[in-house]
Amino acid sequence: MTRKFKGLKDEKFYRSGMRWMGIGFEFCIVCGGMAWLGAQMDKLENTSPGWMIIGFFVGFGTMFYLMVKRAQKSNEDSNNHPEESNKDR
């Protein structure tokens, strides 16, 4: 394996890892934000954990849906460029 090829492979690996780590942070922020918003609604309506739980699951469901869509798009992109994915093997 040439040095240049190894560098390109490493760059692609780290770029992909950073992208998914960013999605993980986004996932946590959205779930936490929706849970916080639900907790604020609970304070207004004096209902203990109801809105907080609903908010968490709305955030979780939304982010899970977006994460699956991004994974499918990433998979389609790698399938559309088979010559690039074959270089990594």
N, CA, C and O atoms as a CHARMM CRD file, in Angstrom:
* protein
*
  356
    1    1 MET  N      0.85200  -1.17100   0.00000 PROA 1      0.00000
    2    1 MET  CA     0.00000   0.00000   0.00000 PROA 1      0.00000
    3    1 MET  C      0.89900   1.23600   0.00000 PROA 1      0.00000
    4    1 MET  O      1.81600   1.35900   0.81200 PROA 1      0.00000
    5    2 THR  N      0.61900   2.12100  -0.90600 PROA 2      0.00000
    6    2 THR  CA     1.44000   3.32300  -0.98600 PROA 2      0.00000
    7    2 THR  C      1.06400   4.29100   0.13000 PROA 2      0.00000
    8    2 THR  O     -0.02600   4.24100   0.70100 PROA 2      0.00000
    9    3 ARG  N      2.00400   5.15900   0.40800 PROA 3      0.00000
   10    3 ARG  CA     1.78700   6.12700   1.48600 PROA 3      0.00000
   11    3 ARG  C      0.61300   7.06100   1.16100 PROA 3      0.00000
   12    3 ARG  O     -0.18800   7.38600   2.03800 PROA 3      0.00000
   13    4 LYS  N      0.51800   7.49100  -0.10600 PROA 4      0.00000
   14    4 LYS  CA    -0.55500   8.39500  -0.50600 PROA 4      0.00000
   15    4 LYS  C     -1.91400   7.70200  -0.35700 PROA 4      0.00000
   16    4 LYS  O     -2.85900   8.29500   0.16200 PROA 4      0.00000
   17    5 PHE  N     -2.01100   6.45600  -0.80900 PROA 5      0.00000
   18    5 PHE  CA    -3.26300   5.71000  -0.71000 PROA 5      0.00000
   19    5 PHE  C     -3.65500   5.50800   0.74700 PROA 5      0.00000
   20    5 PHE  O     -4.82700   5.64400   1.09900 PROA 5      0.00000
   21    6 LYS  N     -2.68100   5.18200   1.60000 PROA 6      0.00000
   22    6 LYS  CA    -2.97100   4.99000   3.02200 PROA 6      0.00000
   23    6 LYS  C     -3.48700   6.28600   3.63700 PROA 6      0.00000
   24    6 LYS  O     -4.39500   6.26100   4.46700 PROA 6      0.00000
   25    7 GLY  N     -2.91700   7.41000   3.23600 PROA 7      0.00000
   26    7 GLY  CA    -3.37500   8.69600   3.75500 PROA 7      0.00000
   27    7 GLY  C     -4.80600   8.99500   3.35600 PROA 7      0.00000
   28    7 GLY  O     -5.57900   9.51000   4.16500 PROA 7      0.00000
   29    8 LEU  N     -5.17200   8.68000   2.11900 PROA 8      0.00000
   30    8 LEU  CA    -6.54200   8.90400   1.66900 PROA 8      0.00000
   31    8 LEU  C     -7.51800   8.00000   2.41300 PROA 8      0.00000
   32    8 LEU  O     -8.61900   8.42300   2.76600 PROA 8      0.00000
   33    9 LYS  N     -7.11600   6.76500   2.64800 PROA 9      0.00000
   34    9 LYS  CA    -7.97500   5.82500   3.36500 PROA 9      0.00000
   35    9 LYS  C     -8.17900   6.28900   4.80500 PROA 9      0.00000
   36    9 LYS  O     -9.29600   6.24100   5.32000 PROA 9      0.00000
   37   10 ASP  N     -7.10800   6.73700   5.45400 PROA 10     0.00000
   38   10 ASP  CA    -7.21700   7.23700   6.82800 PROA 10     0.00000
   39   10 ASP  C     -8.10000   8.47500   6.89000 PROA 10     0.00000
   40   10 ASP  O     -8.91200   8.61800   7.80300 PROA 10     0.00000
   41   11 GLU  N     -7.94000   9.37400   5.91400 PROA 11     0.00000
   42   11 GLU  CA    -8.74100  10.59700   5.89800 PROA 11     0.00000
   43   11 GLU  C    -10.22600  10.26600   5.76700 PROA 11     0.00000
   44   11 GLU  O    -11.05700  10.85400   6.45900 PROA 11     0.00000
   45   12 LYS  N    -10.55800   9.33700   4.89300 PROA 12     0.00000
   46   12 LYS  CA   -11.95100   8.93900   4.70600 PROA 12     0.00000
   47   12 LYS  C    -12.50300   8.30900   5.98800 PROA 12     0.00000
   48   12 LYS  O    -13.64300   8.56900   6.37400 PROA 12     0.00000
   49   13 PHE  N    -11.69200   7.48800   6.63700 PROA 13     0.00000
   50   13 PHE  CA   -12.10500   6.83300   7.88100 PROA 13     0.00000
   51   13 PHE  C    -12.39400   7.86700   8.96900 PROA 13     0.00000
   52   13 PHE  O    -13.43400   7.79800   9.62300 PROA 13     0.00000
   53   14 TYR  N    -11.48900   8.82000   9.16800 PROA 14     0.00000
   54   14 TYR  CA   -11.67100   9.81600  10.22300 PROA 14     0.00000
   55   14 TYR  C    -12.80400  10.78300   9.90000 PROA 14     0.00000
   56   14 TYR  O    -13.52800  11.21200  10.79800 PROA 14     0.00000
   57   15 ARG  N    -12.96200  11.12600   8.63100 PROA 15     0.00000
   58   15 ARG  CA   -14.05400  12.01400   8.24400 PROA 15     0.00000
   59   15 ARG  C    -15.39900  11.34800   8.53900 PROA 15     0.00000
   60   15 ARG  O    -16.31800  11.99400   9.04300 PROA 15     0.00000
   61   16 SER  N    -15.51100  10.06200   8.22400 PROA 16     0.00000
   62   16 SER  CA   -16.74200   9.32600   8.49900 PROA 16     0.00000
   63   16 SER  C    -16.98900   9.23700  10.00600 PROA 16     0.00000
   64   16 SER  O    -18.12000   9.41100  10.46100 PROA 16     0.00000
   65   17 GLY  N    -15.94500   8.97000  10.77100 PROA 17     0.00000
   66   17 GLY  CA   -16.08400   8.88700  12.22300 PROA 17     0.00000
   67   17 GLY  C    -16.51300  10.20600  12.83500 PROA 17     0.00000
   68   17 GLY  O    -17.35800  10.23200  13.73000 PROA 17     0.00000
   69   18 MET  N    -15.94000  11.29600  12.36400 PROA 18     0.00000
   70   18 MET  CA   -16.30600  12.60900  12.89100 PROA 18     0.00000
   71   18 MET  C    -17.74700  12.95500  12.52500 PROA 18     0.00000
   72   18 MET  O    -18.45800  13.56900  13.32100 PROA 18     0.00000
   73   19 ARG  N    -18.18200  12.56700  11.32700 PROA 19     0.00000
   74   19 ARG  CA   -19.56100  12.83200  10.91600 PROA 19     0.00000
   75   19 ARG  C    -20.53300  12.11900  11.86100 PROA 19     0.00000
   76   19 ARG  O    -21.50500  12.71900  12.31800 PROA 19     0.00000
   77   20 TRP  N    -20.27400  10.84800  12.15100 PROA 20     0.00000
   78   20 TRP  CA   -21.18800  10.09800  13.01900 PROA 20     0.00000
   79   20 TRP  C    -21.08800  10.55200  14.47400 PROA 20     0.00000
   80   20 TRP  O    -22.07300  10.48000  15.20900 PROA 20     0.00000
   81   21 MET  N    -19.91900  11.01600  14.89600 PROA 21     0.00000
   82   21 MET  CA   -19.80400  11.55100  16.24600 PROA 21     0.00000
   83   21 MET  C    -20.62400  12.84200  16.35800 PROA 21     0.00000
   84   21 MET  O    -21.26700  13.08400  17.37900 PROA 21     0.00000
   85   22 GLY  N    -20.59800  13.65400  15.32500 PROA 22     0.00000
   86   22 GLY  CA   -21.41300  14.86700  15.30600 PROA 22     0.00000
   87   22 GLY  C    -22.89700  14.56100  15.35900 PROA 22     0.00000
   88   22 GLY  O    -23.65900  15.25900  16.02700 PROA 22     0.00000
   89   23 ILE  N    -23.30500  13.51200  14.65100 PROA 23     0.00000
   90   23 ILE  CA   -24.70500  13.10400  14.69000 PROA 23     0.00000
   91   23 ILE  C    -25.07000  12.62300  16.09200 PROA 23     0.00000
   92   23 ILE  O    -26.18300  12.86200  16.55900 PROA 23     0.00000
   93   24 GLY  N    -24.14000  11.95000  16.76300 PROA 24     0.00000
   94   24 GLY  CA   -24.38600  11.51200  18.14000 PROA 24     0.00000
   95   24 GLY  C    -24.58400  12.68600  19.08300 PROA 24     0.00000
   96   24 GLY  O    -25.47300  12.66000  19.93400 PROA 24     0.00000
   97   25 PHE  N    -23.75200  13.72300  18.93600 PROA 25     0.00000
   98   25 PHE  CA   -23.92900  14.92300  19.75800 PROA 25     0.00000
   99   25 PHE  C    -25.27300  15.57600  19.46200 PROA 25     0.00000
  100   25 PHE  O    -25.98600  15.98700  20.37700 PROA 25     0.00000
  101   26 GLU  N    -25.61400  15.66800  18.18800 PROA 26     0.00000
  102   26 GLU  CA   -26.89400  16.24900  17.79700 PROA 26     0.00000
  103   26 GLU  C    -28.05400  15.45300  18.40200 PROA 26     0.00000
  104   26 GLU  O    -29.03400  16.02900  18.87300 PROA 26     0.00000
  105   27 PHE  N    -27.93300  14.13200  18.38200 PROA 27     0.00000
  106   27 PHE  CA   -28.94800  13.24500  18.95000 PROA 27     0.00000
  107   27 PHE  C    -29.15400  13.57200  20.42700 PROA 27     0.00000
  108   27 PHE  O    -30.28700  13.73000  20.88100 PROA 27     0.00000
  109   28 CYS  N    -28.05500  13.67100  21.17200 PROA 28     0.00000
  110   28 CYS  CA   -28.13900  13.95700  22.61600 PROA 28     0.00000
  111   28 CYS  C    -28.71500  15.33700  22.88700 PROA 28     0.00000
  112   28 CYS  O    -29.52600  15.50400  23.79800 PROA 28     0.00000
  113   29 ILE  N    -28.30600  16.31700  22.11000 PROA 29     0.00000
  114   29 ILE  CA   -28.78400  17.68300  22.32300 PROA 29     0.00000
  115   29 ILE  C    -30.27700  17.78300  22.04600 PROA 29     0.00000
  116   29 ILE  O    -31.00700  18.41200  22.81300 PROA 29     0.00000
  117   30 VAL  N    -30.74000  17.17100  20.95900 PROA 30     0.00000
  118   30 VAL  CA   -32.16700  17.23900  20.63000 PROA 30     0.00000
  119   30 VAL  C    -32.99800  16.49700  21.67200 PROA 30     0.00000
  120   30 VAL  O    -34.02200  17.01200  22.12200 PROA 30     0.00000
  121   31 CYS  N    -32.57400  15.29800  22.06000 PROA 31     0.00000
  122   31 CYS  CA   -33.32700  14.54200  23.08300 PROA 31     0.00000
  123   31 CYS  C    -33.35100  15.30200  24.40400 PROA 31     0.00000
  124   31 CYS  O    -34.39600  15.40500  25.04600 PROA 31     0.00000
  125   32 GLY  N    -32.21100  15.83100  24.80700 PROA 32     0.00000
  126   32 GLY  CA   -32.14500  16.60500  26.04600 PROA 32     0.00000
  127   32 GLY  C    -32.95500  17.88100  25.97100 PROA 32     0.00000
  128   32 GLY  O    -33.63300  18.24800  26.93100 PROA 32     0.00000
  129   33 GLY  N    -32.89100  18.55800  24.83900 PROA 33     0.00000
  130   33 GLY  CA   -33.65800  19.79100  24.66600 PROA 33     0.00000
  131   33 GLY  C    -35.15700  19.55800  24.70600 PROA 33     0.00000
  132   33 GLY  O    -35.90000  20.32600  25.31700 PROA 33     0.00000
  133   34 MET  N    -35.59100  18.50400  24.05600 PROA 34     0.00000
  134   34 MET  CA   -37.02000  18.19100  24.07500 PROA 34     0.00000
  135   34 MET  C    -37.47300  17.75900  25.47000 PROA 34     0.00000
  136   34 MET  O    -38.57900  18.09500  25.89500 PROA 34     0.00000
  137   35 ALA  N    -36.62600  17.01900  26.18100 PROA 35     0.00000
  138   35 ALA  CA   -36.96100  16.63200  27.55600 PROA 35     0.00000
  139   35 ALA  C    -37.02400  17.87200  28.44700 PROA 35     0.00000
  140   35 ALA  O    -37.90400  17.97500  29.30200 PROA 35     0.00000
  141   36 TRP  N    -36.09600  18.81500  28.25100 PROA 36     0.00000
  142   36 TRP  CA   -36.10600  20.05400  29.03200 PROA 36     0.00000
  143   36 TRP  C    -37.36900  20.86300  28.73100 PROA 36     0.00000
  144   36 TRP  O    -38.01000  21.39300  29.63900 PROA 36     0.00000
  145   37 LEU  N    -37.71700  20.95000  27.45100 PROA 37     0.00000
  146   37 LEU  CA   -38.93100  21.66600  27.06500 PROA 37     0.00000
  147   37 LEU  C    -40.16000  21.01200  27.70100 PROA 37     0.00000
  148   37 LEU  O    -41.06400  21.69900  28.17600 PROA 37     0.00000
  149   38 GLY  N    -40.18200  19.68500  27.70200 PROA 38     0.00000
  150   38 GLY  CA   -41.27600  18.96900  28.35400 PROA 38     0.00000
  151   38 GLY  C    -41.31400  19.23400  29.84800 PROA 38     0.00000
  152   38 GLY  O    -42.39300  19.36800  30.42600 PROA 38     0.00000
  153   39 ALA  N    -40.14600  19.31000  30.48200 PROA 39     0.00000
  154   39 ALA  CA   -40.09200  19.60300  31.91900 PROA 39     0.00000
  155   39 ALA  C    -40.63000  21.00300  32.20200 PROA 39     0.00000
  156   39 ALA  O    -41.30000  21.21900  33.21100 PROA 39     0.00000
  157   40 GLN  N    -40.33800  21.95300  31.31300 PROA 40     0.00000
  158   40 GLN  CA   -40.86400  23.30900  31.48600 PROA 40     0.00000
  159   40 GLN  C    -42.38400  23.32100  31.35200 PROA 40     0.00000
  160   40 GLN  O    -43.07500  24.03000  32.08300 PROA 40     0.00000
  161   41 MET  N    -42.89700  22.53000  30.41100 PROA 41     0.00000
  162   41 MET  CA   -44.35400  22.43200  30.26500 PROA 41     0.00000
  163   41 MET  C    -44.97500  21.76500  31.49300 PROA 41     0.00000
  164   41 MET  O    -46.07800  22.12300  31.90800 PROA 41     0.00000
  165   42 ASP  N    -44.26200  20.79100  32.07500 PROA 42     0.00000
  166   42 ASP  CA   -44.74200  20.15000  33.30300 PROA 42     0.00000
  167   42 ASP  C    -44.84200  21.15800  34.44200 PROA 42     0.00000
  168   42 ASP  O    -45.78100  21.10800  35.23600 PROA 42     0.00000
  169   43 LYS  N    -43.88100  22.07300  34.52400 PROA 43     0.00000
  170   43 LYS  CA   -43.92900  23.10000  35.57400 PROA 43     0.00000
  171   43 LYS  C    -45.12900  24.02400  35.37300 PROA 43     0.00000
  172   43 LYS  O    -45.79500  24.40400  36.33600 PROA 43     0.00000
  173   44 LEU  N    -45.40100  24.38300  34.11600 PROA 44     0.00000
  174   44 LEU  CA   -46.53000  25.27000  33.83500 PROA 44     0.00000
  175   44 LEU  C    -47.86800  24.60600  34.15700 PROA 44     0.00000
  176   44 LEU  O    -48.76100  25.23400  34.72600 PROA 44     0.00000
  177   45 GLU  N    -47.99700  23.34500  33.79300 PROA 45     0.00000
  178   45 GLU  CA   -49.27400  22.65400  33.95800 PROA 45     0.00000
  179   45 GLU  C    -49.35200  21.84600  35.24900 PROA 45     0.00000
  180   45 GLU  O    -50.38800  21.25800  35.56000 PROA 45     0.00000
  181   46 ASN  N    -48.25000  21.82100  35.99700 PROA 46     0.00000
  182   46 ASN  CA   -48.19100  21.09300  37.26300 PROA 46     0.00000
  183   46 ASN  C    -48.48200  19.59800  37.07500 PROA 46     0.00000
  184   46 ASN  O    -49.18700  18.98000  37.87300 PROA 46     0.00000
  185   47 THR  N    -47.92500  19.04300  36.01000 PROA 47     0.00000
  186   47 THR  CA   -48.02700  17.59700  35.74500 PROA 47     0.00000
  187   47 THR  C    -46.61300  17.05700  35.78800 PROA 47     0.00000
  188   47 THR  O    -45.76600  17.46900  34.99500 PROA 47     0.00000
  189   48 SER  N    -46.35100  16.14500  36.69600 PROA 48     0.00000
  190   48 SER  CA   -44.97400  15.75000  36.98400 PROA 48     0.00000
  191   48 SER  C    -44.15600  15.29100  35.77500 PROA 48     0.00000
  192   48 SER  O    -43.58900  16.16200  35.11500 PROA 48     0.00000
  193   49 PRO  N    -44.04100  14.02300  35.42700 PROA 49     0.00000
  194   49 PRO  CA   -43.08700  13.71700  34.35900 PROA 49     0.00000
  195   49 PRO  C    -43.72300  13.51900  32.98600 PROA 49     0.00000
  196   49 PRO  O    -43.02700  13.11900  32.05200 PROA 49     0.00000
  197   50 GLY  N    -45.00100  13.78200  32.83400 PROA 50     0.00000
  198   50 GLY  CA   -45.70400  13.45300  31.59200 PROA 50     0.00000
  199   50 GLY  C    -45.13000  14.09800  30.34600 PROA 50     0.00000
  200   50 GLY  O    -44.73200  13.40200  29.41200 PROA 50     0.00000
  201   51 TRP  N    -45.08500  15.43300  30.32400 PROA 51     0.00000
  202   51 TRP  CA   -44.59200  16.13700  29.13900 PROA 51     0.00000
  203   51 TRP  C    -43.10700  15.90300  28.91800 PROA 51     0.00000
  204   51 TRP  O    -42.64100  15.87600  27.77900 PROA 51     0.00000
  205   52 MET  N    -42.36600  15.73400  30.00200 PROA 52     0.00000
  206   52 MET  CA   -40.93000  15.48300  29.85400 PROA 52     0.00000
  207   52 MET  C    -40.69400  14.15600  29.13300 PROA 52     0.00000
  208   52 MET  O    -39.84300  14.07500  28.24700 PROA 52     0.00000
  209   53 ILE  N    -41.43200  13.13200  29.50200 PROA 53     0.00000
  210   53 ILE  CA   -41.28300  11.82700  28.84900 PROA 53     0.00000
  211   53 ILE  C    -41.71700  11.91300  27.39100 PROA 53     0.00000
  212   53 ILE  O    -41.04900  11.37800  26.50600 PROA 53     0.00000
  213   54 ILE  N    -42.83800  12.58600  27.14300 PROA 54     0.00000
  214   54 ILE  CA   -43.30300  12.75300  25.76200 PROA 54     0.00000
  215   54 ILE  C    -42.27200  13.52200  24.94500 PROA 54     0.00000
  216   54 ILE  O    -41.97300  13.15200  23.81000 PROA 54     0.00000
  217   55 GLY  N    -41.72800  14.59500  25.52300 PROA 55     0.00000
  218   55 GLY  CA   -40.71000  15.38300  24.82400 PROA 55     0.00000
  219   55 GLY  C    -39.47800  14.56800  24.49000 PROA 55     0.00000
  220   55 GLY  O    -38.93800  14.66900  23.38900 PROA 55     0.00000
  221   56 PHE  N    -39.03200  13.75800  25.44300 PROA 56     0.00000
  222   56 PHE  CA   -37.86500  12.91400  25.19300 PROA 56     0.00000
  223   56 PHE  C    -38.12300  11.95900  24.03800 PROA 56     0.00000
  224   56 PHE  O    -37.29500  11.82800  23.13700 PROA 56     0.00000
  225   57 PHE  N    -39.27400  11.28900  24.06400 PROA 57     0.00000
  226   57 PHE  CA   -39.55200  10.31100  23.01400 PROA 57     0.00000
  227   57 PHE  C    -39.80200  10.96100  21.65600 PROA 57     0.00000
  228   57 PHE  O    -39.48800  10.36500  20.62500 PROA 57     0.00000
  229   58 VAL  N    -40.35500  12.16000  21.63800 PROA 58     0.00000
  230   58 VAL  CA   -40.49800  12.88400  20.36900 PROA 58     0.00000
  231   58 VAL  C    -39.11300  13.21800  19.81400 PROA 58     0.00000
  232   58 VAL  O    -38.85800  13.02100  18.62600 PROA 58     0.00000
  233   59 GLY  N    -38.22700  13.71800  20.66000 PROA 59     0.00000
  234   59 GLY  CA   -36.85800  14.01100  20.22300 PROA 59     0.00000
  235   59 GLY  C    -36.12300  12.76100  19.78600 PROA 59     0.00000
  236   59 GLY  O    -35.43100  12.76900  18.76700 PROA 59     0.00000
  237   60 PHE  N    -36.26700  11.68600  20.54600 PROA 60     0.00000
  238   60 PHE  CA   -35.61100  10.42500  20.22000 PROA 60     0.00000
  239   60 PHE  C    -36.11100   9.88200  18.88700 PROA 60     0.00000
  240   60 PHE  O    -35.31800   9.47900  18.03600 PROA 60     0.00000
  241   61 GLY  N    -37.42700   9.87200  18.71100 PROA 61     0.00000
  242   61 GLY  CA   -38.00300   9.36000  17.46800 PROA 61     0.00000
  243   61 GLY  C    -37.58900  10.17900  16.26300 PROA 61     0.00000
  244   61 GLY  O    -37.26000   9.62700  15.21300 PROA 61     0.00000
  245   62 THR  N    -37.60400  11.49200  16.41200 PROA 62     0.00000
  246   62 THR  CA   -37.20800  12.37100  15.31300 PROA 62     0.00000
  247   62 THR  C    -35.75000  12.14900  14.93700 PROA 62     0.00000
  248   62 THR  O    -35.42500  12.01200  13.75700 PROA 62     0.00000
  249   63 MET  N    -34.87900  12.11300  15.92300 PROA 63     0.00000
  250   63 MET  CA   -33.46000  11.93900  15.63000 PROA 63     0.00000
  251   63 MET  C    -33.15500  10.53700  15.11000 PROA 63     0.00000
  252   63 MET  O    -32.28100  10.37700  14.25900 PROA 63     0.00000
  253   64 PHE  N    -33.85100   9.53200  15.60000 PROA 64     0.00000
  254   64 PHE  CA   -33.64500   8.17400  15.09500 PROA 64     0.00000
  255   64 PHE  C    -34.03500   8.10500  13.62300 PROA 64     0.00000
  256   64 PHE  O    -33.33000   7.49500  12.81900 PROA 64     0.00000
  257   65 TYR  N    -35.15500   8.72800  13.27000 PROA 65     0.00000
  258   65 TYR  CA   -35.59500   8.77500  11.87800 PROA 65     0.00000
  259   65 TYR  C    -34.55000   9.47500  11.00600 PROA 65     0.00000
  260   65 TYR  O    -34.19200   8.97600   9.94000 PROA 65     0.00000
  261   66 LEU  N    -34.06800  10.62500  11.45900 PROA 66     0.00000
  262   66 LEU  CA   -33.06600  11.35900  10.68200 PROA 66     0.00000
  263   66 LEU  C    -31.76000  10.58600  10.57200 PROA 66     0.00000
  264   66 LEU  O    -31.10400  10.62400   9.53100 PROA 66     0.00000
  265   67 MET  N    -31.37700   9.88500  11.63300 PROA 67     0.00000
  266   67 MET  CA   -30.14500   9.10300  11.60200 PROA 67     0.00000
  267   67 MET  C    -30.25500   7.95600  10.59900 PROA 67     0.00000
  268   67 MET  O    -29.30100   7.68200   9.87100 PROA 67     0.00000
  269   68 VAL  N    -31.39900   7.28800  10.55200 PROA 68     0.00000
  270   68 VAL  CA   -31.59600   6.20800   9.58000 PROA 68     0.00000
  271   68 VAL  C    -31.57000   6.76200   8.16200 PROA 68     0.00000
  272   68 VAL  O    -30.97600   6.15200   7.27300 PROA 68     0.00000
  273   69 LYS  N    -32.20800   7.91100   7.93600 PROA 69     0.00000
  274   69 LYS  CA   -32.19200   8.53500   6.60600 PROA 69     0.00000
  275   69 LYS  C    -30.76700   8.88800   6.18500 PROA 69     0.00000
  276   69 LYS  O    -30.39600   8.67800   5.03000 PROA 69     0.00000
  277   70 ARG  N    -29.97100   9.41900   7.10300 PROA 70     0.00000
  278   70 ARG  CA   -28.58300   9.76800   6.78000 PROA 70     0.00000
  279   70 ARG  C    -27.75300   8.52300   6.50400 PROA 70     0.00000
  280   70 ARG  O    -26.88900   8.53600   5.62800 PROA 70     0.00000
  281   71 ALA  N    -28.00700   7.45700   7.23700 PROA 71     0.00000
  282   71 ALA  CA   -27.27800   6.20700   7.00100 PROA 71     0.00000
  283   71 ALA  C    -27.62500   5.64000   5.63200 PROA 71     0.00000
  284   71 ALA  O    -26.74600   5.14600   4.92500 PROA 71     0.00000
  285   72 GLN  N    -28.89600   5.70700   5.25200 PROA 72     0.00000
  286   72 GLN  CA   -29.29700   5.22900   3.93100 PROA 72     0.00000
  287   72 GLN  C    -28.65400   6.06700   2.83800 PROA 72     0.00000
  288   72 GLN  O    -28.19100   5.52900   1.83300 PROA 72     0.00000
  289   73 LYS  N    -28.62400   7.38500   3.03000 PROA 73     0.00000
  290   73 LYS  CA   -28.01000   8.26500   2.03300 PROA 73     0.00000
  291   73 LYS  C    -26.51800   7.97900   1.92600 PROA 73     0.00000
  292   73 LYS  O    -25.96700   7.94500   0.82600 PROA 73     0.00000
  293   74 SER  N    -25.86800   7.77600   3.05800 PROA 74     0.00000
  294   74 SER  CA   -24.44400   7.46100   3.06000 PROA 74     0.00000
  295   74 SER  C    -24.18400   6.14000   2.34800 PROA 74     0.00000
  296   74 SER  O    -23.21500   6.01600   1.59900 PROA 74     0.00000
  297   75 ASN  N    -25.03900   5.16000   2.57800 PROA 75     0.00000
  298   75 ASN  CA   -24.90900   3.86400   1.92300 PROA 75     0.00000
  299   75 ASN  C    -25.13700   3.99200   0.41600 PROA 75     0.00000
  300   75 ASN  O    -24.41800   3.38000  -0.37300 PROA 75     0.00000
  301   76 GLU  N    -26.13600   4.78700   0.01300 PROA 76     0.00000
  302   76 GLU  CA   -26.39100   5.00100  -1.40800 PROA 76     0.00000
  303   76 GLU  C    -25.21300   5.70400  -2.07000 PROA 76     0.00000
  304   76 GLU  O    -24.82900   5.36100  -3.18900 PROA 76     0.00000
  305   77 ASP  N    -24.63700   6.69000  -1.37700 PROA 77     0.00000
  306   77 ASP  CA   -23.48500   7.40000  -1.92900 PROA 77     0.00000
  307   77 ASP  C    -22.30700   6.46300  -2.13600 PROA 77     0.00000
  308   77 ASP  O    -21.60600   6.56700  -3.14200 PROA 77     0.00000
  309   78 SER  N    -22.08000   5.55400  -1.20300 PROA 78     0.00000
  310   78 SER  CA   -20.96300   4.62300  -1.35800 PROA 78     0.00000
  311   78 SER  C    -21.25800   3.59800  -2.44500 PROA 78     0.00000
  312   78 SER  O    -20.33200   3.12000  -3.10100 PROA 78     0.00000
  313   79 ASN  N    -22.53100   3.24800  -2.65200 PROA 79     0.00000
  314   79 ASN  CA   -22.88900   2.31500  -3.72200 PROA 79     0.00000
  315   79 ASN  C    -22.83900   2.97300  -5.09400 PROA 79     0.00000
  316   79 ASN  O    -22.62900   2.29000  -6.09600 PROA 79     0.00000
  317   80 ASN  N    -23.03000   4.28700  -5.15400 PROA 80     0.00000
  318   80 ASN  CA   -22.97300   5.00200  -6.43000 PROA 80     0.00000
  319   80 ASN  C    -21.55000   5.20300  -6.91800 PROA 80     0.00000
  320   80 ASN  O    -21.33800   5.49300  -8.09500 PROA 80     0.00000
  321   81 HSD  N    -20.57700   5.05600  -6.04100 PROA 81     0.00000
  322   81 HSD  CA   -19.16700   5.22900  -6.38800 PROA 81     0.00000
  323   81 HSD  C    -18.40700   3.95000  -6.07400 PROA 81     0.00000
  324   81 HSD  O    -17.57300   3.93900  -5.16800 PROA 81     0.00000
  325   82 PRO  N    -18.67900   2.86000  -6.81000 PROA 82     0.00000
  326   82 PRO  CA   -18.03500   1.58200  -6.46700 PROA 82     0.00000
  327   82 PRO  C    -16.53000   1.59100  -6.67900 PROA 82     0.00000
  328   82 PRO  O    -15.81000   0.85100  -6.00900 PROA 82     0.00000
  329   83 GLU  N    -16.04200   2.41500  -7.60000 PROA 83     0.00000
  330   83 GLU  CA   -14.59800   2.43400  -7.81900 PROA 83     0.00000
  331   83 GLU  C    -13.85700   2.99000  -6.61400 PROA 83     0.00000
  332   83 GLU  O    -12.73300   2.57300  -6.33600 PROA 83     0.00000
  333   84 GLU  N    -14.47000   3.92600  -5.89100 PROA 84     0.00000
  334   84 GLU  CA   -13.83100   4.46500  -4.69300 PROA 84     0.00000
  335   84 GLU  C    -13.86400   3.45800  -3.55100 PROA 84     0.00000
  336   84 GLU  O    -12.88800   3.32300  -2.81300 PROA 84     0.00000
  337   85 SER  N    -14.98200   2.75000  -3.40200 PROA 85     0.00000
  338   85 SER  CA   -15.06700   1.79100  -2.30400 PROA 85     0.00000
  339   85 SER  C    -14.19100   0.57300  -2.56800 PROA 85     0.00000
  340   85 SER  O    -13.73700  -0.06200  -1.61600 PROA 85     0.00000
  341   86 ASN  N    -13.93700   0.22300  -3.83400 PROA 86     0.00000
  342   86 ASN  CA   -13.06400  -0.90600  -4.14800 PROA 86     0.00000
  343   86 ASN  C    -11.60300  -0.57700  -3.88900 PROA 86     0.00000
  344   86 ASN  O    -10.80100  -1.48100  -3.65300 PROA 86     0.00000
  345   87 LYS  N    -11.24600   0.69300  -3.92800 PROA 87     0.00000
  346   87 LYS  CA    -9.86400   1.09100  -3.65100 PROA 87     0.00000
  347   87 LYS  C     -9.49300   0.80400  -2.20100 PROA 87     0.00000
  348   87 LYS  O     -8.33000   0.54000  -1.89600 PROA 87     0.00000
  349   88 ASP  N    -10.47500   0.85500  -1.30900 PROA 88     0.00000
  350   88 ASP  CA   -10.19900   0.66400   0.11300 PROA 88     0.00000
  351   88 ASP  C     -9.91500  -0.78900   0.46600 PROA 88     0.00000
  352   88 ASP  O     -9.39300  -1.06400   1.54700 PROA 88     0.00000
  353   89 ARG  N    -10.23900  -1.70900  -0.40300 PROA 89     0.00000
  354   89 ARG  CA   -10.06700  -3.13300  -0.09300 PROA 89     0.00000
  355   89 ARG  C     -8.70300  -3.62300  -0.43400 PROA 89     0.00000
  356   89 ARG  O     -8.40100  -4.79900  -0.23300 PROA 89     0.00000
